[in-house]
Amino acid sequence: MINEIVKKNGVTYGIIIGVVSALLTAGLYAIDLKLFASTWIGALSFTIVLIVSIVLLINTKKSLANIFSFKDAFTTYFIAILIGVLISTFFNILLFNFIDPEAKETIGRYLVKFMTETLQKFGTPASAIDETISKMKENNPFSIPELLKAIVFSLIGYSILGLILAAIFKSKTPQQA
């Protein structure tokens, strides 16, 4: 049985993560589609999730009178990440596949250009660049199947982060103190 505070905080912060992610996407969309091919956007998004997750775990631990097991810490975090990723993905599916499908094609071209330039900077052979670009053109990251696949990979990656954060934020047992 999941503790009510764990569940409530996980849902609340999950909605926050999802809405902030959707707003970030909407902002990038409104400002310039080229921003989707920027490396710092991924770092910004990760940083936002990390900060919200830390605040979530701190607040949940306080609400539980500092008695916070590893399981409760990870469960709180996982609920939040799951809800956040689902909201964000649903928004991306709506925006790029129903509201403005042309945007995903435009972003796809920007991503191909960005990847080509990046691989050239690293001295990658032309044949390897051509192969990479060919694969990129086959699978646009904003298509519905790719966005749904991304849910799984996001959850795996964020779960690893969650395990680390849960280990940091769990309460120390009397033997550890």
N, C-alpha and C positions, 0 to 999 in steps of 0.2 A: 504494500500500500504506500502510495506516495504522500508524503507530508503535504498538507494544504498550503503552507507557506512556500515550500519548494515549487509546487505546481503554480500557485498564483504569481510568484515572482518570475518563474520561467516563462509563463504566458505573457505577462506584462512586458517584460524586457524583450521577448521574442517579437512582439508587435512593434516595439520601439526599433529594434534592429531592422525589421522588414520595412517599416515606413521610412526610416532614414535611408536605407539602401534604395528604395524606390524613388525617394526625393533626390538622392544623388544622381541616379540614372536620369530622372526627368530634367534635372539641372544641366547635366552634360548634354542631353538631347537638345535642350533649348539653346544652350550656348554655342556648341559646335560639335558636330559628329566626329571630328578628328580627335577629340579628347578620348574617345573610346579606344584609340590605338596608342595611348600614352601609358608608359610604365608607372608613372607616379599615381595614376588613378587607382590601380590595383593596390598599391601601398597605402593610399589614403583610405580606401575601403576596408582593408585589413586592420588598419589602425583604429578606425571607428569601431569595428566589431570588437577588437581587443579592449578598448577603453570601456565600452558599454558592458562587456562581459566581466571585467574587473569590478566595475561599480555594482553590477548584479550580484556577484559573489560576496562582495563586502557587505552590501545591504542585507542579503539573505542570511549571512553568518550572524550579523547583529540581531536580526529578527528572531533567530534561533538561539539567542542568548549565548553565542559563541560556541555552541555545541553543533558542529558541522562535520559530519562524516564525509569521507571521500565519496561514497555513493551518493549522498545528498548533494554534494557540491557538483559532481559530474552530472547528475540528473537535472539539477537546476539549469546548468549551462546547456545541456543537450536539448532540453525542451525549448529554451530560448533560441538556440541556433536553428533547430528544426523549423520552428515557426518563422523565424526571420528569413531563412533561405526559401521557404515555400512562398511567403509573401513577395519577396524580391523576384523570384522566378516567375510567379504568376503575373506580376506587373510587366516583366520583360516579354513574356509571351504575348500579352495583350498589346503592348506598345509596338513591338517589332514584327508581329505576325498578323495583327488585325487593324490597329490604328494607322500605322505607317510602315508597311512591308518594304517600301523602297529604302528606308533608313538602314535596314539590316544589310542590304546590298551595298550601299554606300560605305558603311562601316567595314564590311568585308573587303572592299577595295583598299581602304585605308590600312587595314590590318595586313594585307598582302604587301603593300608598299613598305610599311614599317618593318615587317619581317625581312623583306628583301634587303633593305638598307642595313638592318642589324646584322644579318648573316654576312653581308659583304664587308662590313666593318671588322668582323672577326676572321676574315680571309677564308670563308667557306667556299669550297669549289663550286663552280657554276652548276655542275650536274646535281649536286646535293641541294642547292638553292632551288633549282627547277623542280626537283622531286618534292621538296617541302611545300613550295608554292602550289603545286598541282594538288597535293593533299588538302591544303587549306581551302582551295577553291571548291573542292568536292563537299566540304562540310562547313557551312557557315555557322559560327558559334551562337548566332541568334535565332537559328531555326528551332522549331518546337522540339524535334528529337535531340538536338544538341543541348538545348537548355534543360531538358529532362535528364539527360545523362550527367550534366553538370551538377545537378542536385546531389547525386551519389558521390561524386568526387569532392564536392564542397563539404558534404557531411563527413567524409573520411578525413579530409584535411583538418577541418575544424574540430573533429573528435580528438585528434592527436593533441591539438592545442588545449582542448577541454580536459584531457587527462593530466596535462602538465599543470593547468590552472587549478584543477581539483586537488592535486597533490600539494600545491602551494597553500591553498586556502582551507584545507581540512583542519579540523581542530587537532591539537596534539593530545594524545592520551596521557594520563597521569605518569606513565612510565617514561614518556618522551620529554616531559616538561622538566 
